[in-house]
Amino acid sequence: MLHPDNEADQLLTAASHALRSYQYHNASPELAEGIADDIDAYLARFEEHPLLPMTAEQVQSALVDMGSIIRGDEGEVPWKRLRILLDHGFAVVRFPVMAQGSRTSVSITHKGMQFMDHAVFDSERSRSQN
């Protein structure tokens, strides 16, 4: 056993199973994305420099920027704000992709989708209370 941590063992087992499935020609990017997001979230808990919570302004910018990414307009997102999305695990750079003029793309992660859902839910709830 490499890790005494049960969660790490589960993540490594899931990653191993996914890799084996690709060995036998399973082409499910959702499986890889889900496992990678879970591993990234696990590893983020052990970073030496934890991220500060996002300000209300950063949350609003993140939601606008994530909308741009979903529409395929990631080029509109300023690098400074894109870094915030990447640092918080809300977005990821994909390589290789087949896009006109580029071999990379930016996609929203599962964590990013959850962040968006949560923000929309909070917004709707606060509107209904007023």
KOLKE-437235 format. One record per atom (N, C-alpha, C): residue number from 1; residue in three letters; atom name; x, y, z. Coordinates in nm, 4 decimals. Example, Ala and Ser with C-alpha at 12.3 -4.5 7.8 and 13.67 -1.06 7.14 Angstrom:
BEGIN
{site 1,'ALA','N',{1.3190,-0.5690,0.7800}}
{site 1,'ALA','CA',{1.2300,-0.4500,0.7800}}
{site 1,'ALA','C',{1.3200,-0.3300,0.7800}}
{site 2,'SER','N',{1.2850,-0.2250,0.7080}}
{site 2,'SER','CA',{1.3670,-0.1060,0.7140}}
{site 2,'SER','C',{1.2900,0.0030,0.7870}}
//
This chain:
BEGIN
{site 1,'MET','N',{0.0846,-0.1174,0.0000}}
{site 1,'MET','CA',{0.0000,0.0000,0.0000}}
{site 1,'MET','C',{0.0892,0.1238,0.0000}}
{site 2,'LEU','N',{0.0653,0.2158,-0.0938}}
{site 2,'LEU','CA',{0.1443,0.3374,-0.1036}}
{site 2,'LEU','C',{0.1029,0.4423,-0.0022}}
{site 3,'HIS','N',{-0.0251,0.4519,0.0241}}
{site 3,'HIS','CA',{-0.0774,0.5563,0.1105}}
{site 3,'HIS','C',{-0.1596,0.4939,0.2226}}
{site 4,'PRO','N',{-0.1354,0.5365,0.3463}}
{site 4,'PRO','CA',{-0.2189,0.4848,0.4547}}
{site 4,'PRO','C',{-0.3583,0.5482,0.4540}}
{site 5,'ASP','N',{-0.3770,0.6504,0.3725}}
{site 5,'ASP','CA',{-0.5024,0.7229,0.3648}}
{site 5,'ASP','C',{-0.6017,0.6447,0.2796}}
{site 6,'ASN','N',{-0.7161,0.6104,0.3356}}
{site 6,'ASN','CA',{-0.8170,0.5324,0.2645}}
{site 6,'ASN','C',{-0.8700,0.6065,0.1420}}
{site 7,'GLU','N',{-0.8884,0.7397,0.1535}}
{site 7,'GLU','CA',{-0.9382,0.8165,0.0398}}
{site 7,'GLU','C',{-0.8392,0.8142,-0.0764}}
{site 8,'ALA','N',{-0.7100,0.8257,-0.0453}}
{site 8,'ALA','CA',{-0.6076,0.8204,-0.1499}}
{site 8,'ALA','C',{-0.6101,0.6837,-0.2183}}
{site 9,'ASP','N',{-0.6260,0.5782,-0.1399}}
{site 9,'ASP','CA',{-0.6340,0.4439,-0.1968}}
{site 9,'ASP','C',{-0.7533,0.4312,-0.2921}}
{site 10,'GLN','N',{-0.8665,0.4875,-0.2536}}
{site 10,'GLN','CA',{-0.9850,0.4810,-0.3378}}
{site 10,'GLN','C',{-0.9642,0.5580,-0.4683}}
{site 11,'LEU','N',{-0.8997,0.6744,-0.4587}}
{site 11,'LEU','CA',{-0.8738,0.7538,-0.5782}}
{site 11,'LEU','C',{-0.7757,0.6837,-0.6714}}
{site 12,'LEU','N',{-0.6722,0.6238,-0.6152}}
{site 12,'LEU','CA',{-0.5753,0.5513,-0.6974}}
{site 12,'LEU','C',{-0.6401,0.4295,-0.7641}}
{site 13,'THR','N',{-0.7269,0.3616,-0.6913}}
{site 13,'THR','CA',{-0.7970,0.2466,-0.7473}}
{site 13,'THR','C',{-0.8872,0.2903,-0.8618}}
{site 14,'ALA','N',{-0.9610,0.4000,-0.8431}}
{site 14,'ALA','CA',{-1.0486,0.4505,-0.9488}}
{site 14,'ALA','C',{-0.9676,0.4905,-1.0714}}
{site 15,'ALA','N',{-0.8538,0.5576,-1.0495}}
{site 15,'ALA','CA',{-0.7684,0.5984,-1.1615}}
{site 15,'ALA','C',{-0.7142,0.4757,-1.2351}}
{site 16,'SER','N',{-0.6732,0.3750,-1.1605}}
{site 16,'SER','CA',{-0.6213,0.2531,-1.2210}}
{site 16,'SER','C',{-0.7284,0.1850,-1.3052}}
{site 17,'HIS','N',{-0.8502,0.1774,-1.2535}}
{site 17,'HIS','CA',{-0.9594,0.1140,-1.3283}}
{site 17,'HIS','C',{-0.9907,0.1922,-1.4552}}
{site 18,'ALA','N',{-0.9887,0.3255,-1.4449}}
{site 18,'ALA','CA',{-1.0153,0.4071,-1.5636}}
{site 18,'ALA','C',{-0.9080,0.3845,-1.6685}}
{site 19,'LEU','N',{-0.7817,0.3826,-1.6266}}
{site 19,'LEU','CA',{-0.6731,0.3596,-1.7214}}
{site 19,'LEU','C',{-0.6855,0.2230,-1.7871}}
{site 20,'ARG','N',{-0.7225,0.1228,-1.7097}}
{site 20,'ARG','CA',{-0.7421,-0.0112,-1.7681}}
{site 20,'ARG','C',{-0.8560,-0.0093,-1.8688}}
{site 21,'SER','N',{-0.9618,0.0646,-1.8389}}
{site 21,'SER','CA',{-1.0735,0.0688,-1.9337}}
{site 21,'SER','C',{-1.0304,0.1356,-2.0639}}
{site 22,'TYR','N',{-0.9420,0.2364,-2.0562}}
{site 22,'TYR','CA',{-0.8916,0.2998,-2.1785}}
{site 22,'TYR','C',{-0.8008,0.2047,-2.2551}}
{site 23,'GLN','N',{-0.7309,0.1197,-2.1812}}
{site 23,'GLN','CA',{-0.6451,0.0204,-2.2457}}
{site 23,'GLN','C',{-0.7296,-0.0690,-2.3374}}
{site 24,'TYR','N',{-0.8556,-0.0920,-2.2971}}
{site 24,'TYR','CA',{-0.9444,-0.1763,-2.3761}}
{site 24,'TYR','C',{-1.0429,-0.0932,-2.4584}}
{site 25,'HIS','N',{-0.9981,0.0281,-2.4972}}
{site 25,'HIS','CA',{-1.0660,0.1147,-2.5936}}
{site 25,'HIS','C',{-1.1946,0.1798,-2.5451}}
{site 26,'ASN','N',{-1.2099,0.1968,-2.4147}}
{site 26,'ASN','CA',{-1.3207,0.2772,-2.3643}}
{site 26,'ASN','C',{-1.2851,0.4226,-2.3891}}
{site 27,'ALA','N',{-1.3708,0.4956,-2.4544}}
{site 27,'ALA','CA',{-1.3427,0.6352,-2.4884}}
{site 27,'ALA','C',{-1.4383,0.7275,-2.4135}}
{site 28,'SER','N',{-1.4374,0.7214,-2.2831}}
{site 28,'SER','CA',{-1.5281,0.8017,-2.2026}}
{site 28,'SER','C',{-1.4529,0.9158,-2.1348}}
{site 29,'PRO','N',{-1.4545,1.0358,-2.1931}}
{site 29,'PRO','CA',{-1.3857,1.1476,-2.1292}}
{site 29,'PRO','C',{-1.4508,1.1871,-1.9966}}
{site 30,'GLU','N',{-1.5806,1.1575,-1.9789}}
{site 30,'GLU','CA',{-1.6473,1.1914,-1.8535}}
{site 30,'GLU','C',{-1.5858,1.1152,-1.7361}}
{site 31,'LEU','N',{-1.5507,0.9905,-1.7588}}
{site 31,'LEU','CA',{-1.4877,0.9102,-1.6545}}
{site 31,'LEU','C',{-1.3543,0.9712,-1.6154}}
{site 32,'ALA','N',{-1.2718,1.0020,-1.7128}}
{site 32,'ALA','CA',{-1.1410,1.0606,-1.6843}}
{site 32,'ALA','C',{-1.1551,1.1952,-1.6151}}
{site 33,'GLU','N',{-1.2475,1.2774,-1.6628}}
{site 33,'GLU','CA',{-1.2663,1.4105,-1.6051}}
{site 33,'GLU','C',{-1.3115,1.4009,-1.4593}}
{site 34,'GLY','N',{-1.4055,1.3136,-1.4321}}
{site 34,'GLY','CA',{-1.4555,1.2980,-1.2958}}
{site 34,'GLY','C',{-1.3475,1.2526,-1.1995}}
{site 35,'ILE','N',{-1.2699,1.1544,-1.2398}}
{site 35,'ILE','CA',{-1.1629,1.1042,-1.1535}}
{site 35,'ILE','C',{-1.0542,1.2096,-1.1363}}
{site 36,'ALA','N',{-1.0162,1.2767,-1.2444}}
{site 36,'ALA','CA',{-0.9140,1.3822,-1.2349}}
{site 36,'ALA','C',{-0.9601,1.4945,-1.1427}}
{site 37,'ASP','N',{-1.0873,1.5346,-1.1514}}
{site 37,'ASP','CA',{-1.1397,1.6391,-1.0636}}
{site 37,'ASP','C',{-1.1335,1.5958,-0.9175}}
{site 38,'ASP','N',{-1.1711,1.4703,-0.8901}}
{site 38,'ASP','CA',{-1.1656,1.4196,-0.7532}}
{site 38,'ASP','C',{-1.0222,1.4171,-0.7001}}
{site 39,'ILE','N',{-0.9287,1.3755,-0.7824}}
{site 39,'ILE','CA',{-0.7878,1.3711,-0.7407}}
{site 39,'ILE','C',{-0.7355,1.5125,-0.7189}}
{site 40,'ASP','N',{-0.7692,1.6046,-0.8089}}
{site 40,'ASP','CA',{-0.7258,1.7430,-0.7927}}
{site 40,'ASP','C',{-0.7795,1.8028,-0.6631}}
{site 41,'ALA','N',{-0.9056,1.7753,-0.6323}}
{site 41,'ALA','CA',{-0.9649,1.8268,-0.5086}}
{site 41,'ALA','C',{-0.8947,1.7678,-0.3864}}
{site 42,'TYR','N',{-0.8631,1.6400,-0.3935}}
{site 42,'TYR','CA',{-0.7913,1.5750,-0.2833}}
{site 42,'TYR','C',{-0.6534,1.6377,-0.2640}}
{site 43,'LEU','N',{-0.5813,1.6547,-0.3735}}
{site 43,'LEU','CA',{-0.4465,1.7114,-0.3646}}
{site 43,'LEU','C',{-0.4490,1.8567,-0.3195}}
{site 44,'ALA','N',{-0.5513,1.9299,-0.3571}}
{site 44,'ALA','CA',{-0.5607,2.0714,-0.3197}}
{site 44,'ALA','C',{-0.5692,2.0894,-0.1688}}
{site 45,'ARG','N',{-0.6192,1.9900,-0.0994}}
{site 45,'ARG','CA',{-0.6292,2.0004,0.0465}}
{site 45,'ARG','C',{-0.4924,1.9996,0.1130}}
{site 46,'PHE','N',{-0.3886,1.9579,0.0421}}
{site 46,'PHE','CA',{-0.2565,1.9457,0.1010}}
{site 46,'PHE','C',{-0.1583,2.0499,0.0492}}
{site 47,'GLU','N',{-0.2085,2.1491,-0.0240}}
{site 47,'GLU','CA',{-0.1205,2.2521,-0.0764}}
{site 47,'GLU','C',{-0.0643,2.3356,0.0373}}
{site 48,'GLU','N',{0.0593,2.3827,0.0188}}
{site 48,'GLU','CA',{0.1242,2.4644,0.1208}}
{site 48,'GLU','C',{0.0612,2.6017,0.1329}}
{site 49,'HIS','N',{0.0074,2.6537,0.0239}}
{site 49,'HIS','CA',{-0.0491,2.7876,0.0226}}
{site 49,'HIS','C',{-0.1963,2.7805,-0.0149}}
{site 50,'PRO','N',{-0.2829,2.7655,0.0852}}
{site 50,'PRO','CA',{-0.4252,2.7564,0.0521}}
{site 50,'PRO','C',{-0.4753,2.8869,-0.0091}}
{site 51,'LEU','N',{-0.5758,2.8741,-0.0926}}
{site 51,'LEU','CA',{-0.6346,2.9906,-0.1586}}
{site 51,'LEU','C',{-0.7227,3.0673,-0.0616}}
{site 52,'LEU','N',{-0.7211,3.1981,-0.0770}}
{site 52,'LEU','CA',{-0.8127,3.2811,0.0002}}
{site 52,'LEU','C',{-0.9525,3.2656,-0.0585}}
{site 53,'PRO','N',{-1.0542,3.2813,0.0241}}
{site 53,'PRO','CA',{-1.1900,3.2754,-0.0307}}
{site 53,'PRO','C',{-1.2093,3.3859,-0.1346}}
{site 54,'MET','N',{-1.2947,3.3598,-0.2307}}
{site 54,'MET','CA',{-1.3220,3.4578,-0.3345}}
{site 54,'MET','C',{-1.4070,3.5714,-0.2781}}
{site 55,'THR','N',{-1.3782,3.6926,-0.3228}}
{site 55,'THR','CA',{-1.4600,3.8074,-0.2865}}
{site 55,'THR','C',{-1.5899,3.8022,-0.3663}}
{site 56,'ALA','N',{-1.6875,3.8839,-0.3265}}
{site 56,'ALA','CA',{-1.8147,3.8885,-0.3992}}
{site 56,'ALA','C',{-1.7915,3.9320,-0.5438}}
{site 57,'GLU','N',{-1.6993,4.0259,-0.5641}}
{site 57,'GLU','CA',{-1.6682,4.0710,-0.6996}}
{site 57,'GLU','C',{-1.6045,3.9588,-0.7816}}
{site 58,'GLN','N',{-1.5150,3.8810,-0.7196}}
{site 58,'GLN','CA',{-1.4521,3.7688,-0.7892}}
{site 58,'GLN','C',{-1.5553,3.6620,-0.8241}}
{site 59,'VAL','N',{-1.6509,3.6394,-0.7356}}
{site 59,'VAL','CA',{-1.7562,3.5407,-0.7626}}
{site 59,'VAL','C',{-1.8363,3.5837,-0.8849}}
{site 60,'GLN','N',{-1.8758,3.7111,-0.8897}}
{site 60,'GLN','CA',{-1.9521,3.7602,-1.0045}}
{site 60,'GLN','C',{-1.8709,3.7504,-1.1338}}
{site 61,'SER','N',{-1.7429,3.7898,-1.1272}}
{site 61,'SER','CA',{-1.6563,3.7793,-1.2460}}
{site 61,'SER','C',{-1.6407,3.6342,-1.2886}}
{site 62,'ALA','N',{-1.6258,3.5445,-1.1908}}
{site 62,'ALA','CA',{-1.6094,3.4023,-1.2217}}
{site 62,'ALA','C',{-1.7314,3.3488,-1.2953}}
{site 63,'LEU','N',{-1.8500,3.3874,-1.2501}}
{site 63,'LEU','CA',{-1.9720,3.3398,-1.3154}}
{site 63,'LEU','C',{-1.9813,3.3902,-1.4590}}
{site 64,'VAL','N',{-1.9476,3.5177,-1.4803}}
{site 64,'VAL','CA',{-1.9483,3.5738,-1.6157}}
{site 64,'VAL','C',{-1.8445,3.5020,-1.7025}}
{site 65,'ASP','N',{-1.7238,3.4826,-1.6478}}
{site 65,'ASP','CA',{-1.6162,3.4191,-1.7233}}
{site 65,'ASP','C',{-1.6489,3.2734,-1.7560}}
{site 66,'MET','N',{-1.7102,3.2040,-1.6619}}
{site 66,'MET','CA',{-1.7459,3.0648,-1.6867}}
{site 66,'MET','C',{-1.8538,3.0567,-1.7950}}
{site 67,'GLY','N',{-1.9442,3.1544,-1.7982}}
{site 67,'GLY','CA',{-2.0423,3.1605,-1.9062}}
{site 67,'GLY','C',{-1.9742,3.1773,-2.0412}}
{site 68,'SER','N',{-1.8715,3.2618,-2.0454}}
{site 68,'SER','CA',{-1.7961,3.2811,-2.1708}}
{site 68,'SER','C',{-1.7295,3.1513,-2.2139}}
{site 69,'ILE','N',{-1.6732,3.0793,-2.1188}}
{site 69,'ILE','CA',{-1.6045,2.9534,-2.1495}}
{site 69,'ILE','C',{-1.7046,2.8512,-2.2025}}
{site 70,'ILE','N',{-1.8200,2.8428,-2.1393}}
{site 70,'ILE','CA',{-1.9223,2.7470,-2.1822}}
{site 70,'ILE','C',{-1.9677,2.7772,-2.3246}}
{site 71,'ARG','N',{-1.9760,2.9053,-2.3594}}
{site 71,'ARG','CA',{-2.0152,2.9441,-2.4955}}
{site 71,'ARG','C',{-1.9024,2.9255,-2.5959}}
{site 72,'GLY','N',{-1.7837,2.8887,-2.5493}}
{site 72,'GLY','CA',{-1.6695,2.8713,-2.6385}}
{site 72,'GLY','C',{-1.5930,2.9995,-2.6638}}
{site 73,'ASP','N',{-1.6172,3.1000,-2.5817}}
{site 73,'ASP','CA',{-1.5513,3.2295,-2.5967}}
{site 73,'ASP','C',{-1.4458,3.2509,-2.4887}}
{site 74,'GLU','N',{-1.3676,3.1472,-2.4586}}
{site 74,'GLU','CA',{-1.2680,3.1606,-2.3514}}
{site 74,'GLU','C',{-1.1631,3.2667,-2.3812}}
{site 75,'GLY','N',{-1.1474,3.3032,-2.5082}}
{site 75,'GLY','CA',{-1.0524,3.4075,-2.5450}}
{site 75,'GLY','C',{-1.0912,3.5438,-2.4910}}
{site 76,'GLU','N',{-1.2181,3.5602,-2.4532}}
{site 76,'GLU','CA',{-1.2648,3.6859,-2.3958}}
{site 76,'GLU','C',{-1.2238,3.7017,-2.2493}}
{site 77,'VAL','N',{-1.1859,3.5926,-2.1844}}
{site 77,'VAL','CA',{-1.1563,3.5962,-2.0412}}
{site 77,'VAL','C',{-1.0134,3.6456,-2.0198}}
{site 78,'PRO','N',{-0.9969,3.7564,-1.9454}}
{site 78,'PRO','CA',{-0.8604,3.8051,-1.9187}}
{site 78,'PRO','C',{-0.7796,3.7027,-1.8394}}
{site 79,'TRP','N',{-0.6515,3.6945,-1.8686}}
{site 79,'TRP','CA',{-0.5639,3.5960,-1.8050}}
{site 79,'TRP','C',{-0.5700,3.6044,-1.6534}}
{site 80,'LYS','N',{-0.5720,3.7244,-1.5986}}
{site 80,'LYS','CA',{-0.5741,3.7418,-1.4530}}
{site 80,'LYS','C',{-0.6969,3.6730,-1.3921}}
{site 81,'ARG','N',{-0.8103,3.6836,-1.4579}}
{site 81,'ARG','CA',{-0.9324,3.6207,-1.4069}}
{site 81,'ARG','C',{-0.9355,3.4717,-1.4394}}
{site 82,'LEU','N',{-0.8792,3.4319,-1.5532}}
{site 82,'LEU','CA',{-0.8721,3.2897,-1.5860}}
{site 82,'LEU','C',{-0.7876,3.2154,-1.4829}}
{site 83,'ARG','N',{-0.6803,3.2789,-1.4366}}
{site 83,'ARG','CA',{-0.5955,3.2161,-1.3335}}
{site 83,'ARG','C',{-0.6755,3.1863,-1.2072}}
{site 84,'ILE','N',{-0.7679,3.2745,-1.1716}}
{site 84,'ILE','CA',{-0.8511,3.2507,-1.0529}}
{site 84,'ILE','C',{-0.9354,3.1254,-1.0729}}
{site 85,'LEU','N',{-0.9940,3.1109,-1.1923}}
{site 85,'LEU','CA',{-1.0737,2.9913,-1.2218}}
{site 85,'LEU','C',{-0.9877,2.8654,-1.2165}}
{site 86,'LEU','N',{-0.8679,2.8732,-1.2735}}
{site 86,'LEU','CA',{-0.7771,2.7579,-1.2722}}
{site 86,'LEU','C',{-0.7328,2.7249,-1.1304}}
{site 87,'ASP','N',{-0.6959,2.8269,-1.0531}}
{site 87,'ASP','CA',{-0.6481,2.8049,-0.9160}}
{site 87,'ASP','C',{-0.7543,2.7416,-0.8271}}
{site 88,'HIS','N',{-0.8792,2.7805,-0.8468}}
{site 88,'HIS','CA',{-0.9877,2.7261,-0.7646}}
{site 88,'HIS','C',{-1.0416,2.5941,-0.8193}}
{site 89,'GLY','N',{-0.9868,2.5489,-0.9304}}
{site 89,'GLY','CA',{-1.0298,2.4214,-0.9874}}
{site 89,'GLY','C',{-1.1623,2.4295,-1.0609}}
{site 90,'PHE','N',{-1.2058,2.5522,-1.0989}}
{site 90,'PHE','CA',{-1.3318,2.5686,-1.1694}}
{site 90,'PHE','C',{-1.3165,2.5488,-1.3195}}
{site 91,'ALA','N',{-1.1949,2.5605,-1.3692}}
{site 91,'ALA','CA',{-1.1676,2.5443,-1.5119}}
{site 91,'ALA','C',{-1.0371,2.4679,-1.5286}}
{site 92,'VAL','N',{-1.0202,2.4117,-1.6470}}
{site 92,'VAL','CA',{-0.8991,2.3357,-1.6775}}
{site 92,'VAL','C',{-0.8638,2.3590,-1.8236}}
{site 93,'VAL','N',{-0.7344,2.3573,-1.8532}}
{site 93,'VAL','CA',{-0.6883,2.3693,-1.9916}}
{site 93,'VAL','C',{-0.6836,2.2296,-2.0505}}
{site 94,'ARG','N',{-0.7490,2.2117,-2.1623}}
{site 94,'ARG','CA',{-0.7523,2.0813,-2.2305}}
{site 94,'ARG','C',{-0.6534,2.0824,-2.3460}}
{site 95,'PHE','N',{-0.5830,1.9719,-2.3612}}
{site 95,'PHE','CA',{-0.4877,1.9567,-2.4713}}
{site 95,'PHE','C',{-0.4824,1.8094,-2.5048}}
{site 96,'PRO','N',{-0.4785,1.7645,-2.6210}}
{site 96,'PRO','CA',{-0.5021,1.8399,-2.7439}}
{site 96,'PRO','C',{-0.6504,1.8438,-2.7759}}
{site 97,'VAL','N',{-0.6909,1.9471,-2.8435}}
{site 97,'VAL','CA',{-0.8268,1.9575,-2.8960}}
{site 97,'VAL','C',{-0.8158,2.0008,-3.0410}}
{site 98,'MET','N',{-0.9206,1.9817,-3.1128}}
{site 98,'MET','CA',{-0.9239,2.0243,-3.2522}}
{site 98,'MET','C',{-1.0055,2.1524,-3.2596}}
{site 99,'ALA','N',{-0.9398,2.2646,-3.2465}}
{site 99,'ALA','CA',{-1.0062,2.3945,-3.2547}}
{site 99,'ALA','C',{-0.9356,2.4768,-3.3614}}
{site 100,'GLN','N',{-1.0100,2.5578,-3.4281}}
{site 100,'GLN','CA',{-0.9519,2.6383,-3.5340}}
{site 100,'GLN','C',{-0.8456,2.7321,-3.4759}}
{site 101,'GLY','N',{-0.7235,2.7169,-3.5218}}
{site 101,'GLY','CA',{-0.6149,2.8046,-3.4807}}
{site 101,'GLY','C',{-0.5510,2.7722,-3.3475}}
{site 102,'SER','N',{-0.5900,2.6623,-3.2833}}
{site 102,'SER','CA',{-0.5326,2.6299,-3.1531}}
{site 102,'SER','C',{-0.5389,2.4804,-3.1273}}
{site 103,'ARG','N',{-0.4487,2.4355,-3.0432}}
{site 103,'ARG','CA',{-0.4521,2.2948,-3.0009}}
{site 103,'ARG','C',{-0.4927,2.2824,-2.8549}}
{site 104,'THR','N',{-0.5295,2.3945,-2.7921}}
{site 104,'THR','CA',{-0.5730,2.3913,-2.6530}}
{site 104,'THR','C',{-0.7112,2.4544,-2.6410}}
{site 105,'SER','N',{-0.7759,2.4240,-2.5315}}
{site 105,'SER','CA',{-0.9077,2.4783,-2.5030}}
{site 105,'SER','C',{-0.9222,2.4873,-2.3516}}
{site 106,'VAL','N',{-1.0153,2.5665,-2.3068}}
{site 106,'VAL','CA',{-1.0463,2.5762,-2.1643}}
{site 106,'VAL','C',{-1.1859,2.5197,-2.1441}}
{site 107,'SER','N',{-1.2005,2.4357,-2.0421}}
{site 107,'SER','CA',{-1.3297,2.3756,-2.0107}}
{site 107,'SER','C',{-1.3618,2.3982,-1.8636}}
{site 108,'ILE','N',{-1.4890,2.3945,-1.8333}}
{site 108,'ILE','CA',{-1.5345,2.4048,-1.6950}}
{site 108,'ILE','C',{-1.5294,2.2652,-1.6329}}
{site 109,'THR','N',{-1.4787,2.2559,-1.5112}}
{site 109,'THR','CA',{-1.4713,2.1283,-1.4405}}
{site 109,'THR','C',{-1.6042,2.0987,-1.3703}}
{site 110,'HIS','N',{-1.6148,1.9791,-1.3190}}
{site 110,'HIS','CA',{-1.7326,1.9411,-1.2398}}
{site 110,'HIS','C',{-1.7450,2.0350,-1.1195}}
{site 111,'LYS','N',{-1.6337,2.0652,-1.0559}}
{site 111,'LYS','CA',{-1.6335,2.1574,-0.9422}}
{site 111,'LYS','C',{-1.6846,2.2951,-0.9860}}
{site 112,'GLY','N',{-1.6450,2.3393,-1.1038}}
{site 112,'GLY','CA',{-1.6924,2.4665,-1.1566}}
{site 112,'GLY','C',{-1.8419,2.4659,-1.1805}}
{site 113,'MET','N',{-1.8939,2.3565,-1.2334}}
{site 113,'MET','CA',{-2.0380,2.3453,-1.2560}}
{site 113,'MET','C',{-2.1135,2.3491,-1.1226}}
{site 114,'GLN','N',{-2.0591,2.2820,-1.0221}}
{site 114,'GLN','CA',{-2.1220,2.2854,-0.8899}}
{site 114,'GLN','C',{-2.1204,2.4271,-0.8330}}
{site 115,'PHE','N',{-2.0096,2.4986,-0.8529}}
{site 115,'PHE','CA',{-1.9985,2.6369,-0.8073}}
{site 115,'PHE','C',{-2.1054,2.7222,-0.8742}}
{site 116,'MET','N',{-2.1230,2.7054,-1.0043}}
{site 116,'MET','CA',{-2.2236,2.7825,-1.0766}}
{site 116,'MET','C',{-2.3643,2.7494,-1.0267}}
{site 117,'ASP','N',{-2.3935,2.6206,-1.0098}}
{site 117,'ASP','CA',{-2.5252,2.5800,-0.9606}}
{site 117,'ASP','C',{-2.5531,2.6400,-0.8236}}
{site 118,'HIS','N',{-2.4541,2.6345,-0.7360}}
{site 118,'HIS','CA',{-2.4683,2.6861,-0.6005}}
{site 118,'HIS','C',{-2.4926,2.8371,-0.6028}}
{site 119,'ALA','N',{-2.4174,2.9097,-0.6851}}
{site 119,'ALA','CA',{-2.4316,3.0550,-0.6946}}
{site 119,'ALA','C',{-2.5699,3.0932,-0.7476}}
{site 120,'VAL','N',{-2.6188,3.0212,-0.8479}}
{site 120,'VAL','CA',{-2.7508,3.0487,-0.9037}}
{site 120,'VAL','C',{-2.8588,3.0179,-0.8011}}
{site 121,'PHE','N',{-2.8447,2.9073,-0.7305}}
{site 121,'PHE','CA',{-2.9414,2.8688,-0.6280}}
{site 121,'PHE','C',{-2.9458,2.9748,-0.5186}}
{site 122,'ASP','N',{-2.8301,3.0208,-0.4712}}
{site 122,'ASP','CA',{-2.8249,3.1243,-0.3678}}
{site 122,'ASP','C',{-2.8898,3.2532,-0.4156}}
{site 123,'SER','N',{-2.8646,3.2887,-0.5404}}
{site 123,'SER','CA',{-2.9215,3.4106,-0.5973}}
{site 123,'SER','C',{-3.0737,3.4014,-0.6045}}
{site 124,'GLU','N',{-3.1257,3.2885,-0.6510}}
{site 124,'GLU','CA',{-3.2698,3.2702,-0.6611}}
{site 124,'GLU','C',{-3.3346,3.2677,-0.5236}}
{site 125,'ARG','N',{-3.2678,3.2060,-0.4284}}
{site 125,'ARG','CA',{-3.3215,3.1985,-0.2927}}
{site 125,'ARG','C',{-3.3299,3.3374,-0.2295}}
{site 126,'SER','N',{-3.2260,3.4192,-0.2489}}
{site 126,'SER','CA',{-3.2261,3.5534,-0.1906}}
{site 126,'SER','C',{-3.3327,3.6414,-0.2578}}
{site 127,'ARG','N',{-3.3572,3.6217,-0.3880}}
{site 127,'ARG','CA',{-3.4612,3.6976,-0.4566}}
{site 127,'ARG','C',{-3.6006,3.6596,-0.4056}}
{site 128,'SER','N',{-3.6225,3.5318,-0.3790}}
{site 128,'SER','CA',{-3.7543,3.4869,-0.3344}}
{site 128,'SER','C',{-3.7823,3.5314,-0.1898}}
{site 129,'GLN','N',{-3.6782,3.5559,-0.1119}}
{site 129,'GLN','CA',{-3.6962,3.6017,0.0250}}
{site 129,'GLN','C',{-3.7243,3.7501,0.0321}}
{site 130,'ASN','N',{-3.6912,3.8238,-0.0722}}
{site 130,'ASN','CA',{-3.7152,3.9692,-0.0715}}
{site 130,'ASN','C',{-3.8498,4.0065,-0.1203}}
//
